[in-house]
């Protein structure tokens, strides 16, 4: 009789305690793996930040094809002529030099500055189009607040969208046809007077007289 009671007690223990605990463990593990890890993965920058290889074409665009992993590009490595933008004030005097990656194909423009968690001061990305046209940007998978500067063909500012919100899916339109777009860290555009009627940019992609 005592042996039978012991068996029944063991069954009840397994049914009412062990099984629920096991199921709870499975649920918590699955939730963490499929929900929490993807949601907070981008916060673990030191563990998933990749340094671009030496043979990567930095003068074109700083993203590795086929990977969602965050990439950091040291602006000091951007040494090709097309990486250099000169900022001149309303009197034509040079006020700053920007070091940028260039996105001049649909694929590069679609990737943009996605998956970045660091962007050096006075560096960014220049998006160049094949023609003057209306365009629209968004901040999907972009983790940095940015100033988005819509540019005329002569390097002047057509429209400025300041402090674009990270990861927002809202559309950011150019409002007018533009030739190129420059993305910088939030706050830098106004600091450099890159506003309509303000400073202009000198770069081989712009019809800027006097560019050397």
MARGUZA-981144 format. One record per atom (N, C-alpha, C, O): residue in three letters; z, x negated, y. Coordinates in steps of 0.02 Angstrom, whole numbers, plus 50000, padded with zeros to 5 digits. Example, Ala and Ser with C-alpha at 12.3 -4.5 7.8 and 13.67 -1.06 7.14 Angstrom:
ALA503904934049716/ALA503904938549775/ALA503904934049835/ALA504234928849834/SER503544935849888/SER503574931649947/SER503944935550002/SER504024933050057/
//
This chain:
UNK500004995849940/UNK500005000050000/UNK500004995750063/UNK499634996950110/UNK500434990550062/UNK500454986050120/UNK499794982550130/UNK499574981450187/UNK499464980750075/UNK498814977450080/UNK498294982050110/UNK497874979950149/UNK498314988550091/UNK497834993350117/UNK497954994450192/UNK497474995050231/UNK498594994750212/UNK498744995550282/UNK498504989550323/UNK498254990250379/UNK498574983750293/UNK498344977650327/UNK497594977750338/UNK497354975750391/UNK497224980150288/UNK496494980650295/UNK496314985550350/UNK495874984150391/UNK496654991250351/UNK496504996350402/UNK496664993750472/UNK496294994950520/UNK497224990050476/UNK497404987250541/UNK496884982150565/UNK496704981950624/UNK496644978150518/UNK496124973150535/UNK495484976550558/UNK495164974350605/UNK495294981950524/UNK494694985650543/UNK494764988550613/UNK494304988250654/UNK495354991550626/UNK495464994550691/UNK495454989250746/UNK495184990350800/UNK495754983450731/UNK495764977950779/UNK495054975750795/UNK494874974550853/UNK494644975050743/UNK493954972950753/UNK493554978150791/UNK493154976450834/UNK493674984550776/UNK493294989950806/UNK493494991050879/UNK493064992150921/UNK494144990950893/UNK494384992850959/UNK494514986951006/UNK494624987951066/UNK494514980850980/UNK494644975151024/UNK494094969851021/UNK493794968151072/UNK493954967350961/UNK493474961850954/UNK492774964050976/UNK492444960651015/UNK492544969750951/UNK491874972150967/UNK491794973551042/UNK491294971251070/UNK492254977151075/UNK492184978151148/UNK492174971551187/UNK491794970751235/UNK492614966851167/UNK492624960451202/UNK491964956751194/UNK491714953851242/UNK491694956951134/UNK491044953651121/UNK490494956851162/UNK490084953351192/UNK490474963551164/UNK489964966951203/UNK490034965451277/UNK489534964551312/UNK490654965251301/UNK490774963551372/UNK490524956551387/UNK490234955251440/UNK490644951851341/UNK490414944951350/UNK489654944751354/UNK489374941151396/UNK489314948451310/UNK488584948651310/UNK488314951451376/UNK487844948751405/UNK488624956851400/UNK488404959951462/UNK488494955251522/UNK488044954551563/UNK489074952051526/UNK489214947451581/UNK488734941551580/UNK488484939451632/UNK488614938851520/UNK488154933151514/UNK487454935051535/UNK487124931251571/UNK487214940851512/UNK486544943051530/UNK486484944251605/UNK485974942451635/UNK486994947251635/UNK486974948551707/UNK486954942051746/UNK486574941351795/UNK487354937251725/UNK487344930851759/UNK486684927251754/UNK486444924351802/UNK486394927451694/UNK485764923851682/UNK485174927051718/UNK484764923551748/UNK485134933651715/UNK484534937051741/UNK484604939451813/UNK484104940951845/UNK485214939951838/UNK485314942551906/UNK485604937351953/UNK485304935752005/UNK486184934651936/UNK486524930151982/UNK486184923351990/UNK486114920852046/UNK485974920451934/UNK485654913851938/UNK485024913951980/UNK484954909752025/UNK484544918651969/UNK483954918752013/UNK484124920152086/UNK483804917452131/UNK484644924352097/UNK484804926252166/UNK485084920352206/UNK484924919652264/UNK485494916252174/UNK485824910852210/UNK485554903852193/UNK485844898852212/UNK484994903752158/UNK484704897352138/UNK484524893052198/UNK484624886952197/UNK484264896252250/UNK484044892352308/UNK484624888952346/UNK484504884552386/UNK485254891052333/UNK485814888052367/UNK485984881152339/UNK486304877152372/UNK485764879852278/UNK485914873452245/UNK485394868252262/UNK485064865552217/UNK485314866952324/UNK484784862452348/UNK484784855652315/UNK484254853352293/UNK485364852052310/UNK485334845452281/UNK485094845352209/UNK484834840252186/UNK485184850952172/UNK484994851052102/UNK484264852952091/UNK484004851852036/UNK483924855652142/UNK483244857752128/UNK482754855652182/UNK482184858052184/UNK482964851152225/UNK482514848652276/UNK482094843052248/UNK482354838152222/UNK481444843652254/UNK480984838652229/UNK480724834352285/UNK480574836752340/UNK480664827952272/UNK480334823352319/UNK479614822852297/UNK479464821652238/UNK479154823552344/UNK478454823552326/UNK478254816652301/UNK478504811652327/UNK477804816252251/UNK477584809752225/UNK477184805852276/UNK476934808752324/UNK477144799352265/UNK476804795052313/UNK476074796752322/UNK475804795952377/UNK475754799252269/UNK475034800652274/UNK474894807752298/UNK474314809852299/UNK475414811452319/UNK475304818252342/UNK474974818052411/UNK475194814152454/UNK474464822252424/UNK474104821952488/UNK474514825152545/UNK474404830952563/UNK474974821352572/UNK475414823952624/UNK475044826052686/UNK475274830352723/UNK474464823052699/UNK474104824752759/UNK473804831752755/UNK473554834352804/UNK473814834652694/UNK473534841352686/UNK474074846652690/UNK474074850852735/UNK474524846652641/UNK475044851852641/UNK475604849652594/UNK475474846752542/UNK476214851252613/UNK476784848752574/UNK477034853652522/UNK477604855852527/UNK476634855452473/UNK476864859652419/UNK476544857452354/UNK475964855452353/UNK476924857852301/UNK476674855852236/UNK476384861852201/UNK476734866752190/UNK475734861752182/UNK475424867452149/UNK475794869252085/UNK475994864952046/UNK475884875752074/UNK476154878152011/UNK476904877552004/UNK477164878451949/UNK477274876252058/UNK477994875852053/UNK478324879652109/UNK478114879052167/UNK478844883752094/UNK479214887252146/UNK479794883052173/UNK480164885352217/UNK479864876952148/UNK480434872852166/UNK480384870452239/UNK479834869152264/UNK480954869952270/UNK480974867952340/UNK480724860752348/UNK480864856452306/UNK480364859552402/UNK480084852952414/UNK480284850652483/UNK480274854552531/UNK480464844352488/UNK480614841452553/UNK480104836152568/UNK479974831752527/UNK479804836452628/UNK479324831452649/UNK479614827652709/UNK479764830652761/UNK479684821252701/UNK479924816952755/UNK479374816252807/UNK478834813752791/UNK479504818452867/UNK478974818452918/UNK478724811352934/UNK478174810552959/UNK479124806352919/UNK478914799452933/UNK478334797352888/UNK477994792352901/UNK478224801052834/UNK477674799452789/UNK477014802752811/UNK476494801452782/UNK477044806852863/UNK476454810252887/UNK476094805852938/UNK476214806352998/UNK475674801452913/UNK475384796152955/UNK474644796952968/UNK474364793053007/UNK474304801752938/UNK473584802652949/UNK473474805453020/UNK473914808753047/UNK472884804253049/UNK472754806753117/UNK472854814253124/UNK473094816653176/UNK472664818053072/UNK472724825353077/UNK473454827753073/UNK473594833553086/UNK473914823153056/UNK474624824953055/UNK474954824653123/UNK475524826753131/UNK474594822153172/UNK474894820753238/UNK474654825853290/UNK474044826553302/UNK475124829253321/UNK474964833853376/UNK475324831453439/UNK475924830053438/UNK474954830853493/UNK475244828853556/UNK475364835153599/UNK474914839253607/UNK475964835753626/UNK476124841253671/UNK476064838753743/UNK476364833653761/UNK475674842353783/UNK475604840453853/UNK475834846353896/UNK475734852153879/UNK476154844653952/UNK476414849953996/UNK475864852854040/UNK475274851254032/UNK476054857254085/UNK475564860754126/UNK475194856154173/UNK474664857954200/UNK475464850054183/UNK475124845154226/UNK474714840154186/UNK474404835654214/UNK474704841054119/UNK474314836554076/UNK474684830354054/UNK474374825954024/UNK475334829854067/UNK475724824054046/UNK476004825153976/UNK476234830553960/UNK475984819853936/UNK476254820253868/UNK477004821053870/UNK477354817453905/UNK477254825953832/UNK477974827153830/UNK478284826253761/UNK478884825253755/UNK477874826653709/UNK478144826053641/UNK477584824853591/UNK476994826153605/UNK477774822353533/UNK477314821553478/UNK477604825153417/UNK478184824153400/UNK477204829353386/UNK477414833053327/UNK477064830153266/UNK476474828253269/UNK477424829753210/UNK477124827553147/UNK477094833553101/UNK477604836553083/UNK476484835353081/UNK476384841653045/UNK475974840652981/UNK475574836052976/UNK476084845052934/UNK475644845752877/UNK475094850652897/UNK475214855052938/UNK474514850052867/UNK473944854252886/UNK473754858752828/UNK473634856452772/UNK473734865252841/UNK473514870152792/UNK472844872952815/UNK472814877152860/UNK472314870752783/UNK471644872652805/UNK471224876052751/UNK470614876652758/UNK471554878452698/UNK471214882452647/UNK471644888652634/UNK472224888852652/UNK471344893752604/UNK471714899952590/UNK472334898452547/UNK472874901152560/UNK472254894252496/UNK472814892852451/UNK473384889452488/UNK473974891152479/UNK473224884652530/UNK473744881152568/UNK474064885652619/UNK474674885352630/UNK473664889852650/UNK473944894452700/UNK474404899552667/UNK474914901552697/UNK474244901752607/UNK474664906552572/UNK475334903452552/UNK475844906952552/UNK475334897052535/UNK475954893652516/UNK476374892152577/UNK476984893352577/UNK476064889352628/UNK476414887952690/UNK477054884052681/UNK477074879052644/UNK477584886152714/UNK478234882852709/UNK478714886452662/UNK479324885952670/UNK478434889952614/UNK478864893252564/UNK479274888152526/UNK479064882452516/UNK479874890252505/UNK480314886352462/UNK480574880052496/UNK480794875352462/UNK480554879852562/UNK480844874152598/UNK481554875852620/UNK481694881552641/UNK481994871052615/UNK482674871852641/UNK482824866752696/UNK483344866952728/UNK482354862152707/UNK482434857152759/UNK481764855952793/UNK481244855652760/UNK481774855252858/UNK481174853652897/UNK481404849152953/UNK481824850952994/UNK481114843152955/UNK481324838253005/UNK481214840853076/UNK480784845153088/UNK481604838153123/UNK481524839953193/UNK480824837953217/UNK480574832653200/UNK480514842453256/UNK479844841453283/UNK479324840053228/UNK478874835853236/UNK479404843553174/UNK478894843453121/UNK478784850553099/UNK479194854953112/UNK478234851753065/UNK478094858553043/UNK477434858853006/UNK477234854152972/UNK477094864553012/UNK476454865452977/UNK475954868753024/UNK476114873653059/UNK475354865953025/UNK474804868553065/UNK474324872253019/UNK474034869252974/UNK474234878653031/UNK473764882852993/UNK473114883353033/UNK473114885753090/UNK472574881153003/UNK471924881153037/UNK471454885953001/UNK471414885752939/UNK471104890053038/UNK470644894953009/UNK469914892853021/UNK469784888253060/UNK469464896152988/UNK468754894552993/UNK468424897653054/UNK467864895953073/UNK468794902353085/UNK468524905753143/UNK469094908753184/UNK469654909253159/UNK468944910653244/UNK469444914153285/UNK469514921253257/UNK469024924853250/UNK470134923253242/UNK470224929753209/UNK470934932253217/UNK471394928353233/UNK471024938653205/UNK471694941453201/UNK472004939053135/UNK471664938453085/UNK472644937753136/UNK472994935653075/UNK473704938253077/UNK473944940553128/UNK474024938053020/UNK474714940553015/UNK475094936152965/UNK474824934152914/UNK475724934752981/UNK476144930652938/UNK476744934752915/UNK476894940052942/UNK477084932152863/UNK477724934952842/UNK478164929252818/UNK477934923552814/UNK478794930652802/UNK479284925452785/UNK479504925852713/UNK480044923552696/UNK479094928752670/UNK479264929252600/UNK479384922252570/UNK478984917752579/UNK479954921452536/UNK480134915152503/UNK480184909252552/UNK480154903452532/UNK480264910852616/UNK480344905552666/UNK481074905752689/UNK481304910752716/UNK481434900352677/UNK482164900452684/UNK482404897752751/UNK483014897552763/UNK481954895652795/UNK482134892952860/UNK481924897652916/UNK481384900452913/UNK482334898652967/UNK482104902453026/UNK481574898253062/UNK481674892253072/UNK481034901453082/UNK480474897753110/UNK480244900853176/UNK480314906853187/UNK479954896653219/UNK479554898953275/UNK478834898853252/UNK478584893753227/UNK478484904453260/UNK477784904953240/UNK477364905353303/UNK477404910153341/UNK476944900253314/UNK476574899553376/UNK475834900753362/UNK475514896853327/UNK475564906053389/UNK474854907753380/UNK474454904353436/UNK474614905053495/UNK473924900853416/UNK473574896253462/UNK472844898053474/UNK472494900153428/UNK472634897053536/UNK471924897653553/UNK471554891453531/UNK471854886453511/UNK470894891753534/UNK470484886153512/UNK470574879953555/UNK470444874353533/UNK470794880753617/UNK470894875053661/UNK471604872153656/UNK471784867753695/UNK472004874753609/UNK472684872153600/UNK473214875353642/UNK473794873353640/UNK473024880353682/UNK473524883953721/UNK473844889453678/UNK473564891453627/UNK474414891853699/UNK474784896853661/UNK474544903853679/UNK474554905853737/UNK474334907553628/UNK474114914453638/UNK474694919353631/UNK474734924353666/UNK475144917753584/UNK475704922253570/UNK476244918253534/UNK476094913853494/UNK476874919753548/UNK477434916353516/UNK477904921453485/UNK478124926153517/UNK478054920453421/UNK478564924453387/UNK479144919653372/UNK479074914953333/UNK479704920953404/UNK480274916353398/UNK480764918453344/UNK480874924353332/UNK481044913453311/UNK481604914453264/UNK481444919653211/UNK481814924453201/UNK480884918653176/UNK480704923253121/UNK481244923053067/UNK481484917653048/UNK481434928953044/UNK482004929452997/UNK481814927152927/UNK481314929552900/UNK482204922652897/UNK482054920152830/UNK482004925852779/UNK482384930552780/UNK481514925052735/UNK481394929552677/UNK481214936652696/UNK481194941052653/UNK481074937852759/UNK480884944552781/UNK480164946152758/UNK479734941752759/UNK480054952352738/UNK479384954552718/UNK479014958052775/UNK478464960552766/UNK479324958152833/UNK479004961352891/UNK478404957352913/UNK478394951252912/UNK477884960952934/UNK477274957752958/UNK477374955053029/UNK477684958253071/UNK477114949053040/UNK477144945853106/UNK476424944753129/UNK476124939753111/UNK476154949353169/UNK475444948953188/UNK475324944153246/UNK475774942853286/UNK474714941753250/UNK474524937253306/UNK474444941153371/UNK474484938053425/UNK474334947453368/UNK474214952153424/UNK473524951153457/UNK473254955753486/UNK473254945053453/UNK472584943653480/UNK472234938953431/UNK472564935853389/UNK471574938453435/UNK471224933653391/UNK471434926553408/UNK471494924653466/UNK471564922453356/UNK471794915653366/UNK471404910853320/UNK471084912853272/UNK471444904453338/UNK471094899153300/UNK471554895653251/UNK471334893453197/UNK472204895153268/UNK472674891553226/UNK473374894253238/UNK473504897953285/UNK473834892353193/UNK474534894353199/UNK474964888253183/UNK474824884553136/UNK475484887253222/UNK475944881753211/UNK476634884553197/UNK476884888753234/UNK476944882153143/UNK477634884153126/UNK478094878253137/UNK477984872753112/UNK478634879353175/UNK479134874353190/UNK479834877253176/UNK479904883253167/UNK480334872953173/UNK481014875353169/UNK481164880053226/UNK480934879053283/UNK481544885253212/UNK481714890153264/UNK482044886753324/UNK482494882553315/UNK481824888553383/UNK482104885853444/UNK481704880253475/UNK481774878753534/UNK481274877053435/UNK480904871353461/UNK480324873353506/UNK480144869653552/UNK480014879053493/UNK479434881153533/UNK479624881653607/UNK479294878753650/UNK480134885453622/UNK480334886253693/UNK480594879753722/UNK480494878353781/UNK480924875753681/UNK481174869253704/UNK480594864853727/UNK480674860953774/UNK480024865453693/UNK479434861453710/UNK478964865053758/UNK478424862653773/UNK479174870953782/UNK478774875153827/UNK478124877553794/UNK477624878553828/UNK478154878453728/UNK477574881053693/UNK477594888653695/UNK477754892053646/UNK477434891153753/UNK477424898353767/UNK476764899853803/UNK476444895353829/UNK476554906153804/UNK475944907853840/UNK475984905553913/UNK476474907153948/UNK475484901953935/UNK475484899254003/UNK475864892754011/UNK475904890054066/UNK476134890153956/UNK476534884053959/UNK476144877953934/UNK475564877053951/UNK476484873953894/UNK476184867753869/UNK475604869353822/UNK475524874953798/UNK475194864253809/UNK474634865053762/UNK474664859253712/UNK475014854353722/UNK474274859953659/UNK474274855053605/UNK473604851353602/UNK473074854353611/UNK473644844953590/UNK473054840753580/UNK473034838653507/UNK473494835653481/UNK472474840253475/UNK472384838953403/UNK471644839353389/UNK471284843053423/UNK471384835553339/UNK470664835753324/UNK470394842753310/UNK469794843953318/UNK470824847353288/UNK470584854153272/UNK470484858453335/UNK470174863753331/UNK470734856253391/UNK470674860153452/UNK470134857253498/UNK470014851253498/UNK469824861553536/UNK469334859453587/UNK469714857253649/UNK469684860353701/UNK470074851653641/UNK470504849253696/UNK470174843253728/UNK470164837853699/UNK469914844153787/UNK469574838653822/UNK470064832953833/UNK470634833953853/UNK469824826953821/UNK470234821053834/UNK470654818953775/UNK471024814053781/UNK470594822453718/UNK470994820353660/UNK470714813853631/UNK470104813253621/UNK471144809153619/UNK470934802753591/UNK471214802153521/UNK471104797053488/
//
